[in-house]
Amino acid sequence: MADLQTERDFDVAALSDPLRFCGHLDCNLTALEALVPVVVRLDGHLVRISGEAGPVDTAHGVLARMFDAAQRGSQVTPEDVALAASEILTPAPGGPQALPKTVVATHRGREIRPRTAGQRAFVEAMERSPLVFAIGPAGTGKTFLAIAMAVRALRNREVQRIVLTRPAVEAGEKLGFLPGDLREKVDPYLRPLYDALEELMDESVVARALERGTIEVAPLAYMRGRTLSDAYIILDEAQNATREQLKMFLTRIGRNARMVVAGDVTQIDLPPNVRPGLLDAPGLFGHIDEIGIVELDETDVVRNPLVAKIVAAYAKAR
C-alpha cells in the first residue's frame, strides 16, 4: 500500500539572497524534483514539498543542506542538489554532512567545490594530508581540484609557489620531431595544466606568475635532483610514470610542501613491459597516516554525463 500524500513547508525567509538557494529560474528546485519523486513549488518565502512521506522527508533534508550553503554565501548549483540527495539516500557512516564549502572562486566568479562524494573525499584528503594520491578515470576532476587547492594555498600565502608536472609521454601515437626551443617542444604535453590554470586565474595573472617562477609547469624529468620546499606540487598523468620516476618525484618533497599525485590506471601509455609506479602506490603507502589515497570511479565523473557512460562501458569490457 502506497504512503499517503503529505505536504511540508521549508521557510527561506532568513535568506538575504534567495537566488543563491533557488538558482537561475529556480533550476535547483527543478533539479530536486528530477532526483526525488516530489512536487516542489515556491510560494513567497515558503518552499512547499508534496508527495509521499518518505520522499518528502528526503527533499526536506536536501533543502536544509541547500539553505545552509546559501547562508554561508555559496551559490548553490544543481550539482550540489544532486550531491545532497545522494548522500541522504546513501548515508555515510559519519552521519549527514553539510554541502562542501567553496574551495576557490575563479577570476570570473565561478565557485569551485566538490560535486560528488568522491570529490568531497579527495578535497578533504588534500586538506588533511601533505601527500595525496588520487586514482580514477577521466573527467573526475582530479587535476582541476588539485590545482584549485594549490591556487587557494598560494592566495592564502600558505605556500610560495605552485609546481605542476607530468610525464612527457605520447598517448599512443608518435608525434615525431617537434620544432622550436625546449619550451615549445614540451608545451604540447603540458597544455592541459595551462588550461586548468587559466580557468581558475586570469590569463595575464598566469603569465606573470610563470614569468616570476611563482608557478612552474615542467616535465617530470625536470624534477630530478631538486628539493621542493614551500610549494604545492602536483604530478598529473601519474599512470605514465615508472616506479623509479615516481620514487624520484615523491622524494622531492621538502619542508612546508604539499604534494598531489593524480592518475588514471586505465589509460597507461607506457610500453607493455614497463610497470607504472602508480599501480603499487596503494599497497606501498596505504598504511602511512600522513598519506591519503582516494579512489574515484564513474560516479564521480563531472566533465559530461556521457563520459561516465563511456568509462562504465570500458570497465565492463575489461
C-alpha positions as CSV (number, residue, x, y, z in Angstrom):
1,M,0.0,0.0,0.0
2,A,1.4,3.4,-1.0
3,D,2.2,6.1,1.5
4,L,-0.5,8.8,2.0
5,Q,0.3,12.1,0.2
6,T,1.7,14.7,2.5
7,E,2.9,18.3,2.3
8,R,5.7,20.0,4.1
9,D,7.0,23.6,4.0
10,F,10.5,24.9,4.2
11,D,10.9,28.5,5.1
12,V,13.6,30.5,3.3
13,A,12.7,34.0,4.7
14,A,16.0,34.3,6.5
15,L,18.0,34.3,3.3
16,S,19.3,37.7,2.1
17,D,19.7,36.4,-1.4
18,P,17.2,33.7,-2.3
19,L,18.7,33.4,-5.8
20,R,21.7,31.6,-4.2
21,F,19.3,29.0,-2.9
22,C,16.9,28.6,-5.8
23,G,19.3,29.2,-8.7
24,H,18.6,30.9,-12.0
25,L,14.9,30.3,-13.0
26,D,14.6,28.0,-9.9
27,C,16.9,25.5,-11.5
28,N,17.8,24.0,-8.2
29,L,14.2,23.2,-7.3
30,T,13.7,21.7,-10.7
31,A,16.8,19.5,-10.2
32,L,15.4,18.4,-6.8
33,E,12.1,17.3,-8.5
34,A,14.1,15.3,-11.0
35,L,16.0,13.5,-8.3
36,V,13.3,12.9,-5.7
37,P,9.7,11.9,-6.6
38,V,8.1,15.0,-5.1
39,V,6.5,18.2,-6.3
40,V,8.3,21.4,-5.3
41,R,6.8,24.9,-5.6
42,L,7.9,28.3,-4.4
43,D,5.1,30.2,-2.6
44,G,6.5,33.5,-1.3
45,H,9.2,32.7,1.3
46,L,8.0,29.1,1.6
47,V,9.1,26.1,-0.5
48,R,6.2,23.7,-0.5
49,I,7.0,20.0,-0.9
50,S,4.3,17.5,-1.7
51,G,4.4,13.7,-2.3
52,E,4.7,10.5,-0.3
53,A,6.1,10.9,3.3
54,G,9.5,9.3,2.6
55,P,10.5,11.3,-0.4
56,V,9.1,14.5,1.2
57,D,11.4,14.0,4.2
58,T,14.3,13.3,1.8
59,A,13.6,16.5,-0.2
60,H,13.3,18.5,3.1
61,G,16.8,17.2,4.1
62,V,18.2,18.3,0.7
63,L,16.6,21.8,1.1
64,A,18.2,22.1,4.6
65,R,21.6,21.5,3.2
66,M,21.0,23.9,0.3
67,F,19.8,26.5,2.8
68,D,23.0,26.1,5.0
69,A,25.2,26.5,1.9
70,A,23.3,29.6,0.7
71,Q,23.5,31.2,4.2
72,R,27.3,30.7,4.1
73,G,27.4,32.7,0.9
74,S,27.7,29.9,-1.6
75,Q,25.9,29.8,-4.9
76,V,24.0,26.5,-4.8
77,T,24.0,24.6,-8.1
78,P,22.1,21.6,-9.4
79,E,25.2,19.5,-8.9
80,D,25.1,20.5,-5.2
81,V,21.5,19.4,-5.1
82,A,22.5,16.0,-6.6
83,L,25.3,15.6,-4.1
84,A,23.0,16.3,-1.1
85,A,20.3,13.9,-2.4
86,S,22.8,11.1,-3.0
87,E,24.3,11.5,0.5
88,I,20.9,11.5,2.1
89,L,19.7,8.4,0.1
90,T,23.1,6.6,0.8
91,P,24.1,7.9,4.3
92,A,27.8,7.9,5.1
93,P,28.9,6.2,8.4
94,G,29.6,9.6,10.0
95,G,26.1,10.8,9.5
96,P,24.7,13.6,7.5
97,Q,27.1,16.2,6.2
98,A,26.6,19.8,5.0
99,L,27.3,20.6,1.4
100,P,31.0,21.2,0.8
101,K,32.5,24.7,1.1
102,T,33.8,26.5,-1.9
103,V,37.5,25.7,-2.5
104,V,38.2,28.8,-4.5
105,A,36.4,31.3,-6.8
106,T,37.7,31.7,-10.3
107,H,38.5,35.1,-11.8
108,R,35.0,35.0,-13.4
109,G,33.4,34.5,-10.0
110,R,32.6,30.8,-10.5
111,E,32.7,28.9,-7.2
112,I,34.8,25.7,-7.4
113,R,33.9,23.0,-4.9
114,P,33.4,19.2,-4.8
115,R,30.4,17.9,-6.8
116,T,30.4,14.3,-5.8
117,A,31.0,12.2,-2.7
118,G,34.4,11.0,-4.2
119,Q,35.4,14.6,-4.9
120,R,34.5,15.6,-1.4
121,A,36.7,12.8,0.0
122,F,39.6,14.0,-2.3
123,V,39.3,17.6,-1.2
124,E,39.2,16.5,2.5
125,A,42.2,14.4,2.0
126,M,44.1,17.3,0.4
127,E,43.2,19.5,3.4
128,R,44.3,16.8,5.9
129,S,47.4,15.1,4.4
130,P,50.7,16.6,3.0
131,L,50.7,13.8,0.3
132,V,47.6,12.6,-1.5
133,F,47.2,10.0,-4.3
134,A,44.0,10.4,-6.5
135,I,43.3,7.4,-8.7
136,G,40.3,7.5,-11.0
137,P,39.0,7.7,-14.6
138,A,39.0,10.7,-16.9
139,G,36.5,13.5,-16.1
140,T,36.5,13.1,-12.3
141,G,38.2,16.4,-11.6
142,K,41.4,15.1,-10.2
143,T,43.7,17.6,-11.8
144,F,41.3,20.5,-11.7
145,L,40.5,20.2,-8.0
146,A,44.2,19.7,-7.1
147,I,45.2,22.9,-9.0
148,A,42.2,24.7,-7.3
149,M,43.6,23.7,-3.9
150,A,47.1,24.8,-5.0
151,V,45.7,28.2,-6.1
152,R,43.9,28.6,-2.8
153,A,47.1,27.8,-0.9
154,L,49.1,30.3,-2.9
155,R,46.4,33.1,-2.5
156,N,46.4,32.4,1.3
157,R,50.2,32.6,1.4
158,E,50.4,29.0,2.7
159,V,53.0,28.3,0.1
160,Q,55.3,30.4,-2.0
161,R,54.8,28.7,-5.4
162,I,53.0,26.0,-7.3
163,V,54.9,23.3,-9.3
164,L,52.9,21.4,-11.9
165,T,54.4,18.5,-13.7
166,R,53.5,15.4,-15.8
167,P,55.5,12.8,-17.7
168,A,56.1,13.7,-21.4
169,V,54.7,10.5,-22.8
170,E,52.8,10.3,-26.1
171,A,49.2,9.0,-25.9
172,G,49.5,6.0,-28.3
173,E,50.8,7.9,-31.3
174,K,54.2,9.2,-32.3
175,L,54.3,12.9,-32.8
176,G,57.7,12.9,-34.5
177,F,60.1,15.8,-34.5
178,L,58.7,18.9,-32.8
179,P,60.2,22.3,-33.9
180,G,61.2,25.2,-31.7
181,D,63.0,25.6,-28.4
182,L,62.8,23.4,-25.4
183,R,59.7,25.0,-24.0
184,E,57.9,24.8,-27.4
185,K,58.8,21.1,-27.6
186,V,57.3,20.2,-24.2
187,D,54.3,22.6,-24.0
188,P,52.0,20.3,-26.0
189,Y,52.4,17.7,-23.2
190,L,51.7,20.3,-20.5
191,R,48.8,22.2,-22.2
192,P,46.1,20.6,-20.0
193,L,47.8,22.1,-16.9
194,Y,47.9,25.6,-18.5
195,D,44.2,25.2,-19.4
196,A,43.3,24.4,-15.8
197,L,45.3,27.4,-14.5
198,E,43.6,29.8,-17.0
199,E,40.2,28.5,-16.0
200,L,41.0,29.5,-12.4
201,M,43.0,32.6,-12.9
202,D,43.1,35.4,-15.4
203,E,45.4,34.7,-18.3
204,S,47.6,37.7,-17.6
205,V,48.0,36.7,-14.0
206,V,49.1,33.2,-15.0
207,A,51.6,34.7,-17.5
208,R,53.1,36.9,-14.8
209,A,53.3,34.1,-12.3
210,L,55.0,31.9,-14.8
211,E,57.5,34.7,-15.6
212,R,58.3,35.2,-12.0
213,G,58.5,31.5,-11.2
214,T,55.6,31.7,-8.7
215,I,54.0,29.0,-10.9
216,E,56.2,26.4,-12.7
217,V,55.0,24.0,-15.3
218,A,57.6,21.4,-16.3
219,P,58.1,17.8,-17.5
220,L,58.6,15.2,-14.8
221,A,62.3,14.7,-15.9
222,Y,63.0,18.3,-14.6
223,M,62.3,17.3,-11.0
224,R,65.4,15.1,-10.6
225,G,67.9,16.4,-8.1
226,R,65.6,19.1,-6.7
227,T,64.2,19.8,-3.2
228,L,60.8,21.5,-3.4
229,S,60.0,23.4,-0.2
230,D,57.2,26.0,0.5
231,A,55.5,24.6,-2.6
232,Y,52.2,22.9,-3.7
233,I,53.4,20.2,-6.1
234,I,51.1,18.3,-8.4
235,L,52.0,15.3,-10.6
236,D,49.4,14.8,-13.3
237,E,49.0,11.7,-15.5
238,A,51.0,9.8,-12.9
239,Q,50.0,6.5,-14.5
240,N,52.7,7.2,-17.1
241,A,55.5,7.5,-14.5
242,T,57.6,4.4,-13.9
243,R,58.2,3.1,-10.4
244,E,61.6,4.7,-10.5
245,Q,60.3,8.1,-11.7
246,L,57.5,8.1,-9.1
247,K,60.0,7.4,-6.3
248,M,62.2,10.2,-7.6
249,F,59.2,12.6,-7.6
250,L,57.9,11.7,-4.2
251,T,61.4,12.2,-2.6
252,R,61.5,15.8,-3.9
253,I,59.1,16.9,-1.2
254,G,60.7,19.5,1.1
255,R,59.6,21.5,4.2
256,N,56.2,23.1,4.2
257,A,55.3,21.4,0.9
258,R,52.1,19.6,-0.1
259,M,52.0,17.1,-2.9
260,V,49.2,15.6,-5.0
261,V,49.7,12.6,-7.4
262,A,46.8,12.1,-9.9
263,G,46.4,9.4,-12.5
264,D,44.1,7.0,-14.3
265,V,45.4,3.4,-14.3
266,T,43.0,2.6,-17.2
267,Q,44.9,5.0,-19.5
268,I,48.5,3.9,-19.4
269,D,50.7,4.9,-22.3
270,L,53.9,3.2,-21.2
271,P,55.4,0.3,-23.1
272,P,53.7,-3.1,-22.1
273,N,56.9,-4.3,-20.4
274,V,57.1,-1.2,-18.1
275,R,55.1,-1.2,-14.9
276,P,53.6,2.2,-13.8
277,G,54.6,3.2,-10.3
278,L,51.0,4.3,-9.5
279,L,49.8,0.7,-9.5
280,D,51.9,0.0,-6.5
281,A,51.0,3.1,-4.5
282,P,48.0,1.9,-2.5
283,G,50.0,-1.2,-1.3
284,L,53.1,0.7,-0.6
285,F,51.6,3.7,1.2
286,G,48.1,2.8,2.4
287,H,49.4,2.2,5.9
288,I,51.1,5.6,6.3
289,D,48.8,8.0,8.2
290,E,50.3,11.2,6.6
291,I,49.5,9.9,3.1
292,G,45.9,10.0,1.7
293,I,44.8,7.6,-1.0
294,V,41.5,8.4,-2.8
295,E,40.0,6.2,-5.4
296,L,37.4,7.8,-7.7
297,D,35.0,6.0,-10.2
298,E,32.5,6.7,-12.9
299,T,30.0,8.1,-10.3
300,D,32.5,10.9,-9.8
301,V,32.7,12.0,-13.5
302,V,31.6,15.6,-13.8
303,R,33.0,16.5,-17.2
304,N,29.9,15.4,-19.1
305,P,27.3,12.8,-18.2
306,L,28.3,10.9,-21.4
307,V,31.8,10.4,-20.1
308,A,30.5,8.4,-17.1
309,K,28.8,6.1,-19.5
310,I,31.9,5.7,-21.7
311,V,34.0,4.9,-18.6
312,A,31.5,2.4,-17.4
313,A,31.3,0.7,-20.8
314,Y,35.1,0.3,-21.0
315,A,35.1,-1.1,-17.4
316,K,32.6,-3.7,-18.3
317,A,34.5,-4.7,-21.4
318,R,37.7,-5.5,-19.4
